Amino acid sequence: MEIKVNFLDKLRLEAKFDDFTVIADQPIRYKGDGSAPGPFDYFLASSALCAAYFVKLYCDTRNIPTEHIRLSQNNIVDPENRYQQIFKIQVELPADISAKDRQGILRSIERCTVKKVVQTGPEFVIEEVENLDADAQALLTLNSDSAASTYIAGKDLPLEQTIANMSGILAGLGMKIEIASWRNLVPNVWSLHIRDAHSPMCFTNGKGATKESALASALGEFIERANCNHFYNDQFWGEEIANAAFVHYPSERWFKPGKKDALPKGLLDDYCLEIYNPDGELRGSHLYDTNSGNTERGICALPYVRQSDGETVYFPTNLIDNLFLSNGMSAGNTLAEAQVQCLSEIFERAVKREILEGEIALPDVPAEVLAKYPGIVAGIAELENQGFPVLVKDASLGGEFPVMCVTLMNPRTGGVFASFGAHPSLEVALERSLTELLQGRSFEGLNDLPRPTFESNAVTEPNNFVEHFIDSSGVVSWRFFSAKADYEFVEWDFSGEGENSNADEAATLFGILEDLGKEVYMAVYDQLGATACRILVPGYSEIYPVDDLIWDNTNKALAFRADILNLHRLDDAGLEALLERLEDSELDDYTDIITLIGVEFDENTDWGQLTILELKLLINLALQDFAAAKEQVEAYLQYNENTVERGLFYQALNVVLEVLLDDELELDDYVVNFRRMFGNPRMDAVLGSVDGSVRFHGLTPTSLQLEGLDRHQRLIDSYKKLHVARAKVAPLE
C-alpha cells in the first residue's frame, strides 16, 4: 500500500492512503502540540487493533457475543535497549465461553497480520527518487529467478517473461501497481490482489498454482481491463474527456438518433437487432453512453468484426457496458492466447448458467482420472482436512464444452460454493476451478456461503446469476447435488499441440459457437502496448438481461447527474424538478447516489453514504416541506445504515420535526433539553436545516467539475493515462 505523507504546520504530519487521512503530532514535551497521536503510538495501536479484529472475526463466525470480551496490550521496554520490547496482549473472557473457544480465541490472535510482519522482520529500503509518481514499478516485486523460463499450458511465453513484459507496459503508462495481498491457504493454490496505488479502485485478482502464475494472471487481467476500459465502467469521465476528440477509442463513431428517437441506421446488424430490439421498444436515447453524458454528440459506438464474414459492426458502448460486464475480455502474449482465454471464460459463464438455472446434476470425476493431477489432489485434500467436503464434477455436458466444476461444502454453516473453470485442457480447466474457489478468500470467508435450496425460483432469478458471475456467491439448487447425474462423465480434451496450440484451440472454440448457431464479434485493442481482445456473443455471453437496456439502463444517471452535483446551486424550482424526477423514476429509495450518477465519492463521507431516500429528505427540508421530510426521516431511521453521527443527526431532526408539526407544541420549550441530549453542534445543524440557514447538511458543495472529489479525480487521472497513450499511437478514423 502506498502511503503519501504531507508536512503540515509545526510537527504535524498527514498520511494519506486509499480514502483515509491520518494526522500525527508529537507530545508537547517533544515540542509538538499534542493534537494527535505520534507515529509510534499508531504503530503500537495497530497490533492491538489487529489482534482484536481476529478475535472479533473468530467470535462472529461462531455467534459468540463480544460485548463482554476485553482486550489490552502493553509494551514492556528493555531498560538497556529501548528497541527491544515485549508486546503483551491480554484477553479477558466471560465465564460462559467454552474451553475450546477460549483456546480458539487465543489462537486467532496468533494470526494477527501486524504481529506476523513484526516477528518476521520487514526490510526497509530508503532511497531518493527524482519523482515519486514516476517510479511506477516500485511496489510490484516478486522474488523469483529472472533467468528461469517457466512454461505453463495456455501461455505462449514463459511466466517470467510474461510478468516482465506486462509490468513494463504498465510502468510505461505511468501506473504504479502494488500487490495488496497474497493468499496460499492450501498447496498449489495461490491468489493475490493488485491495484493502482494512485487509484485503488482499479484493481484485479489473480490466481494460479504458483506465485508466478497467479501474478501473471493478475497482471493480465489488469491489462485486459485497462484495454477494455472496464475499470471506468458506468463512471462519469468529466467534461474534458466528454468533449475531447474521442471519448473511448480513436476508432469510435457517433450516431445521431433518428426521428422520434428511432435507432440510427448503421448501428448493430440485423442479427443483433433481433436480440436487442425484438419488440421495437429500444430507442436511440437508451443508448447514450454514461461515461461522457454528451448527448449532443449522439450515441458512441465501437467497431467489432463479425467472425462469420469479416464485416465491421458498430456496437453502442452503452449496450456493451450494460449487458456484458467483464465477460469476454482478455489479454495475452499473443492474440490467439487472448482469444482462448476469452472464449474459455465465455463458455465457463454460459455453461455455468445453464447448469445452475437448469438444476442439472453433474457427474463426478472418477478417482482414477483425478489421480492424474497430483497437485490438484493435494489442494483438495487440504480443504478436506480443514473440514470442507469437496466435490469434483465434469461440467462439459457430455463432452460438448471445455468446462469443469469444483464445489465446496461448509458443514459448519450449511453453505456451498460451486466454482467453475474452463480451458481446452481438462487439467487447466480443473486447476482454474480450484484456484477460483479460493481466490482472495480466507477460511473464515467460507462461512458466508449461501445455503442450497429446492426453491427453483431462487435459483433461476436473473440476479442470482449476476451474483454467481461477480464472486460465485449465488444460490445453488439441492438438485445439483443428486447422485443421479444427468450426463455421463467424459474425459474430454479440446487442446491443441505444438507451437500453434493456442491458434488451434481458438479455432476449436470458435467452431463450437458456430455449431451452436451463434454470431461472434471481436475487437482487438493493442494501442497500450499489449494485445487484448473483447469478444461478444449476442444472445449467449450477456450477464444482465437484455431488458435492462430499457428498464435498468445505467444512463439513467444522465437525468440526475448534473443537478445532484450542482445541488447547492439549485433554486427552489430546480429542487422541485429534481425531486419530481426522482419520484417519477420509481428508483429504489435505497439506491446509493454513487451508483445512480456514476461518481465515486469517498465512502467515508456523507456523500459516499447518500441514498435516494436521504437525498429526497434533504431536498424536502430545503423546500420546507416538513411533513414529507418527517415521513422520510422515519423511514431512514428504520431501515438505513449509516454512521453513528449521521444517525444521531436524524434522531435529533426527527424530534424537532415532531414538535414543529404538532400545533400544541412549541419548539422553544424543548430546545434546551434537545441540546443537552444531542449537543450544540448537532442541534445547530438541525435547527439550521429547518429554518433554512443550513442546506444539505454534511454534503460539501461540488459541481460537474468534480471539485473536492479526490477519489473520483484519481479515477479520471488513471483513465487519462490510457487516453493519452491511445491518442499517440492511433489516428482518428
N, C-alpha and C positions, 0 to 999 in steps of 0.2 A: 504494500500500500504506500502510495506517495503522500507524504505529509509536507505541506509547504508552510514555512514559518515567516511571519512578518514581524518586524521590530516596531513596537508601539512606543508610547511615552515612557520615560524613566526606564524601569527594568521590566516592564510588562511586555509579554510576547503573545503572539496569536498564532496558533497552529490550525491550519485548515486542511480537512480531508473529507472526501465524499461530500455530504451535505452538512457537515458539522464544523463548528468553530470552538476551539478550546483556548481559554485565556489562562496564562500562567504569570505569576508575580513572585516576588521574594518577600519574606517577612521583614518587618520594619528594622529588626536588628541587623539585617543584611542590606540596609538602605533601600528596601522596597517599600511599597505602600501596604502590603498585606491584603491586597484587594482580591487575590485569588490564590489557590494552592500553588506551590512551587513545582517545578518539573519532577523532582524526586518523589514528591508527595503523590503525584499522579501515578508514578511507577509503582509505588507501594500499594496504592488503592487498586491498581489493575489486577494484581494477583488475588487479592481478597474478593474482588467482584467476579473474577473468572471462576474462583472456587465456588462462590455462591451460585453462579449460573449453572454449574454442573450439578450442584445439589438440587436446584430447582428443576432441572431437566429430569433428573432421576425421580424426584417425587411426583412431578406432573404425569410422567408415563405410568406411574403406579397408583395414581389418585391418592397420594399421601399429602395431607394439608401441610403448608409451610408456615402458617400463621405463628406457631409457637416454636419454630426452629430458629435458633440464634447462632450466628457465626461471627468470629472475630479473628483478627490477625495481629500479631505483634512481631516487630523485627528486633532481634537481640543483637546488639553490635559488639564485636570483639574489641575490648579496650585497647589492644595493641595494634589492631588493623581494622580501621572503620569500613574497609571494603569487604571484610569477611563478616557476613551476617547470617543469622538463622531466622528464617521466616516460620513462626509458629502459628499454625491455623487451628483454631479450636471450634468445635461444634457442640452446641447444647441441644439435645434431642428430647422430645416429650417421652414420658414413660410408656405410652401405648404403642410406640414403634417397635416392631419385632426385632429380634436379634439379627435375623437375616438382612433386614432392611438397614439396620444400623451399620453393618459391615458394608452393605452396598453403597450407602451414602459416603462412607469414608473412602471407599474405592473410587467413587465418582470424582472426588476431589483430586485423586491422583492423576486424573485425566486432564486437569486444568492446563490449557494451552500455554498460558504465561509461565506457569511453573516448569513445564517441559522445555520451553525455549531457554529459560534461565539456566536450568540444570544442564542442558546440552552445551550451552555457552555460545551465544551468537558471535559471529565475526563482524567486526566493524571495519569498513573501508572508508577512509576520509581522503577526499581529493578535491582539487579545484577544477572547475569546468568553465568554458567560455560562456555557455548558455545552458541553463538548466533544462529548458524545454527542448533543446536540440539533441540532448543525449538520449535519443529515443529508444535505445535498446538496453538502457542501464538496468532495468528491472526484470528483463527476460533472460534468466540464466538456467542452465541445466548442465550439471557436471557429467559430461559424457565424453567418450573418446572421439575427438573430432576426426581422427584418421579412420575410424571404423566405417564400414559400409553395410548397414543392416537393411536387407530387403524383406518386405512383408508382402503378402498377397494383396493385390489391388493397387500397389504403388509402383509407378514407372521409374522412380529414383530411390536411392537409399534414404532411410529416415533422416540420417544426419544431414544429407544434402537438402532434403525437403525442408527441414527445420531452418537451416541456414538461409535458403532461398526466400522462404516466406517471412522470416524475421527481417531480412534485408529489405524486402518490399515494404513492409510496414514502417520500418525505420525511415525509408526514403519518403514516405508520405508524412513523416513528422509525428507519427503516433507512438507514444511511449506505452508499450504493452507491459503490464505487470501480472505476475502469477499471484493470484489472491489466495489460493488454497490447493492442496493436494489431498487425495484420499486413496488409500490402499487397504481396504478392510479385509480382503481375502486374497489368496495367492492368484497372481496373473490377472488381476482386475485393478486397473489404475484409472483415476479420473482427476481432472483439475479444472479450475475456474480461472480464466484470464480476462482482463479488461483493459480498457484505455484509461491510463492513470488520470488524464485530464478530464475525461468524460466517462465515469464508471458505468453509465447506462449502456455503453457499448461494451458488451461482454459476450463471451461464449464459453461453453463447456466442452471438454474433450474427454475421450475415453479410449482405452486400449489395453492390451495385455502387458505392455511395458510402459515405463515412464516416457520413453521416446515416442512411442506410437500414440500415447494419449496427448502429448504436447503437439505432435504433428496434426492430430485430429482437431485440437482446439484452434491452432493457428489457421488450419484450412477452413474451419467454419467461420473464423473471424474475417478472413479474406473473402470468403463466399458472401457473407452478409454485408460487407463493405461494398463489394462489387455490385450487389443487387439492391443496395440502399435499404436493406431490411432493418438496420439499426434505427432508422429515422421514419419508419412506417407510421402513418397516422399522425405525425407531428407537423406543426407549423414551422416552416423553414425561414420565416421572416420575409419582410417586404423586399429586401435587397435581392435575394435569390429569386423571389416570385417575379421580379421584373428583369432578371438577367437574360442574356442571350439564349440560354437554355436553363431549364429547371432541374430535370432529372438526368438526361444524357444529351449529347450533341445530336444524336440521331432521332430525337423525338420529333413528332409532328403534332400540330394543334388543329383541332377540328371545331368548327362553329356548329352548334345545334341548328337544325332546320326550322321551318315554320311550325308554330305551335309546339316548340320544344322537341321536335322529332329527332330521332337518331340521325346523325350526319352520314352521308354516303362515304364509303372508303374506310369505315370503321368496322372491324371484325369481318368475318366472311359468313356465307350462308350457313355453314355447319355450326359455327359458334352462335349465330343469332337464333338458331333453333333451340339451343340450350339456354341462352341467357335472356331471350325475349320471346318465350313461347306464346304468350298471350298478348303481346303488343303493348304491355304496360310500362316497359322500360323507356324512360325519356332521356333526352340529352343532359338535362340538369342533374340526373342521377350519377353522371359520370365525371363531373368536375372533380379535379384532384384536390385532396385535403391539404396537401403539403404547401402548395402555393396559394390556394384560395383565390387565384386570379381568374375569376370567371370571365373577365373581358377578353382574355386570350382564347378561351374556349376549353375544349377537352384535350388534355395532354395524353398522347398515345405513343406506344413504343413498338418498333418493328420486331416481329418474330417470323422465323422461317418455317413454313409448313413442310414437314418432313416428307409428305407423300409426293410432292411435286416441286419443292423448292421455291414456291411463291411466297412473297412477303405479305404478312397480315398484320394490321395495326391493332394492338390491344390497349384499351384505356388503362393508364396506371391505376386509376381508381378501382377498376374491376379486379386487377391482379391483387392489389393490397387488401381489398375487402374479402376476397374469397380464398386465396391460396396460402396466406401467411408465408412461412418459410419453406413450404413443401415444394420440392422440385428445383432446388438451387444447390449448386455445389462448386467447389474449386478443386483443381488438380494440377499435377505436374504437367499433364497433357490434357487436351480436350477429351480424348477417349476415356481417360481416367475419371475426369469430372462427370462425363456422361454416365458411366457405370454407376458412380455414387448417386447421381441424381435419380436415375431410373430405379435403382435399388430402393431408395427411400420412397419413391412414389408407389412401388409395389408393396413395400412394407406397410404404408399407411392405408392403402386401398384394401389389401387383403385383411389387415387387422380390423378394419371397419366391417368388412363382410363377415368375418368370424364372430366379432362381438355382437353386431346387430342381428345376425342370423342365429346366435346362440349355438354355434357349431361346436361339437365335441371333437377335439383333435386327437390323433393317435400319438402314443408315447414313442419316443426314440428308444429302440431296443438297447439294452445294456452293452451288447457286443459292438454296436455301432458307436455308442458314446465312448467306449473304451479306446477308440482310435485317437481320441483327442485328450491326452492325459492332463494338459494344462487346464482345460475347461473342467474336467472331472475334479481336479484339485480345488478349484474355486467353489464348485457346487458342494463338495464335501465339507468345506469350512463353513458354508452357510448352514448346512445340515447340523454341523457340530454346535453352531450358535443357537440352534433351536428353531430354524426356519426350514420346513419341508419345501423341497424344490421339485417341480415337475418340468421335464424337458419334452417339448412337443414338436412334431412336424407340422408346420403351418403352410405347407406347399399346396394344400388342397388337391392331393393326389398327384403331386409332381408337376403341377401346372405353373407354379410360381416359386421363385427362389427365396422363400421366407421360412424362418424358424421362430420358435417361441420358448421362453423360459419363464415360468410362473412361480412366484414365491408366495408361501402362505405364512401368516403370523398367528400361531395358536394363542398367543397372549391376548391379542385384540380381536381375532376373527377376521382380520383384513387380508386382502390378497393384492398382488401386483402382477399383471400379465405384461411381460416385456417382449417385444418383437424385434427381430433384426433381419436384414435382407442383404444378399450378395449372391452373385453367380456361384460362389463356392459355398457348399454347405457348412464347412468348418468356419469360414469367416462370418457367415450369417449367424451361426450359433454363438460365436465369440461376441458378436455385436449384441445379441440378445442378452447375454450375461453382463457385459460391461454397461449396457444401457440400464440394466436393472439397478445397478449400484452407483450410477453416475451422480456425483455430488451428494450422495446420501450417507448418513451415519446409521448405525444400527437403531438408534433412538428414532430416527426419521421413519423407519419402517413401522413404527407404532401408529402412524397416521393414515395407514392404507384403508380404503373403503371396504366394506364387507360385501360379499357376493349377495345376489338377490334372485328370487324366482319371479320378480315383477318385471315382465318384459318391457313395459313402458319406460321404466327407469333406465334400461339398457339402450333402447332404441331412440331415446330422446336426443335430438341433434346436439345439444350442448355436452352430452356425455362423451361424444366422440371428440369434441374440441378439447375437453379435459384430458382425454387419452393422448391427444396429439401434443398438448403442451408439456405434460410431465407424467403421462400414463397413470394419472390419479383418478381416472373414471371408474365407473361401476362395471363389474363383470357378472355375467349370469352364472348361477349354480349349474346350469345345464352344460356349461363349458367344461365342468369337472367330471362329467359322466365317463365311466369306464368303457362304455359302448361308443366307440368312435364313429364319426360319420364318414371318415375316409380311411383307407389303408395307408400304412406307413410306406413312404417311398424314399429310398436313399438317392436323392436326386443330385444332379451335377450339371450346372449350366456354364461352367468355367471354360475359358479358352486356354490355349497353350502357346508357349514361346514368346517372342518379342512383341507380337501383335495381340497378346491375350486380351488386353483391355478393349481394343478395337473389335475383336471377335465377340467379346461379351456384350459390348454396347449394341452390336448388330443383332445379337440374340434377343436382348431385352426389347429393343425397338420392334423386333418381329413378333414378340408376344402381344404387344399393344396393337400391332397391325392385325393380328389374328382375332383380337377382341373387337375389331371394327372401330378403333379409336384413331382420331386425327391427333397428331403430335406437333407441337410448335416449340421452337427453340430460339433463344437469343444467346449470343456469346459476348462476354464482356472481358476485354483484356487491356483496357486503357490504363489500368492501375499497375500494370507490370506482371500480373498473374492471370492465368487462364481460369475463367469461371463461366458457367453456363446456367441458364434457367430454362426449365422445360415445363410447359403447360400441357396438360391432357384434359381438355374440357369434358365435363361430364364424368370425370374419373378421379382427378387429383385435387379437387377443391376440398378445403377443410370446413368452410362455412357454407350454409345453404345458399343456393342461388337467389332465393327470395330476399336475402339481406341487402342486395343491391337496391331494392325498393323500400324495404321496411326497416332496415337497421344499418343504413349506409353511414360510414364514418364521416362523409362530407356533410352530415347534419351540423357539424361544427361550424360551417360557413354561415349558418343562420344566427349564431350566437357569439362567435369568437370576438369580433370587433367590439361589440357592446360590452361584453364581460370584461375585456381588458381595459376598456375605457369607462368602467363602471363609475368612477368618481367624477367623471366629467359629464355624465348624462343628467339632463334636466328631468323634471317630473314626467313630461310627455315621453321622453326616451325610456325612462324606467318602466312606465306603464306599458309601453310597446314591448319591451323585453320580457316583462312578466307575462304578458298575454301570449307571446310566442312560446314561452316555456310551458304554460298551461296547455296551449293547443297542441304542443308536440306529443303529449302523453308519454313523455320520457319518465322512466323510473325515478322517483324522488331521491333515491339513494345512489344514483349515478354520480360519481365524483367529477368535478369540473376539469381535472386533469384529462380524464378520458373524453369528456364532452368536447372540449375545444382543442385538444392536441397540444397542450402547453405543459411542460414539465416544471411545475412549481416544486420548491423544496418541500418534501413531505413533512418536515418538522415545523412548518409554518401553518397559519390558519388558511392561507390559500391552498396549501397542499392537502388539507383535510376537508376542504369545502365540498359540499354536495349540492345538488339542485335544490333540495329541501331548504338547506340553510341559506342559499342564495335568495330564494323566494322570500324567506323570512326577513332577511336584511333589507330587501327591496321594499317589502310592506312596511317595515319600520321607517325607512326613509320617506315613504309616501304617507306616513302617519295613519296607516290602516291597522289600528291596534287589534281589532277583532281577528283579522286574518293572521296577523303576526302571532297572537296568543295561541291560536289553534296549531300553528306550525311549531311554536316553541314546545308545546306539549308533545307533539309527535317526535320532535328532535330529542327531548329528554327521555322518551320512552324507548326509542329504537336506535338512536345514533350513537356511535362510538367515537370519542374524540379525547382530547387531553383533559386532565382534571380541571385545569384553569378555564378552558372553554366551557366545560360542563357547569362550573360554578357561575360563570357569567350568565348563562342561560337560566340557571336556577334563580338568580337574582332578577333577571329580566322577567321571568315568569310571574314572580310575586308582585313586581311593580305593575305589570300589565293587569294582573288580577285586581289590584286596587284601583287603577285608572278606569277599568271597565265596570266597576261597581259604583253606582250612583250614591250609595250610602257610605262610602269610604272616602277618606281624604288622605292623599299621599303624604302630606306634611306630618300626619300623626304617626307615620311608620318609618320615616326616613332615618331617624336616629338609630333605631334598633336594626334596621336593614344594614346600616353602615357598620354597626357593631358585629353583625353576623357575617357580612360579605367583605368588609374592609372598604376604606375610602377610595382607593384607585379603581376597584371594580365597580363600585356604586357610581363613581363619576362617569365611567364609561356607559353604564346602564341608563342613568338619568340623562346623559347627553344624547344617547340613542333615541330616547323618547321625546326629548324637547327639540331635536333636530340639529343640535350643535356638534354631535358626533355622527358621522355617516360611515356605515360599513366597518364597524369596529373590528380591528385585527387584520383587515385587508389593506396592505400597503398599496398606494397608487402605482399603476403601471399603464402600459398602452401597447399598441401594435409594435412599438419599437422594443418592447420587452425589457425595459429598464428595470433594474433591481432583481431580475430573474436569472441569477447566476447559473443555476443548474441547467436551464434551457439554453442559455447563451453558450455554455460549454458543449452542449449537444450540437448546436449550429456550427460552432468552431470546428468540431470534428467533421461535420459534413462538408464544410467549405474546403477542407484539405482534399477531399475527393473531387470536389467541383473544380478546383484549380488544376488538379492533375489531369482531369478529363479534357479541360479546355486547352491544355498544352499539346495533347497528343492526338486529339480527334477534331478535325474541322467540322464546322456546322454543315448539315445537309439541307 
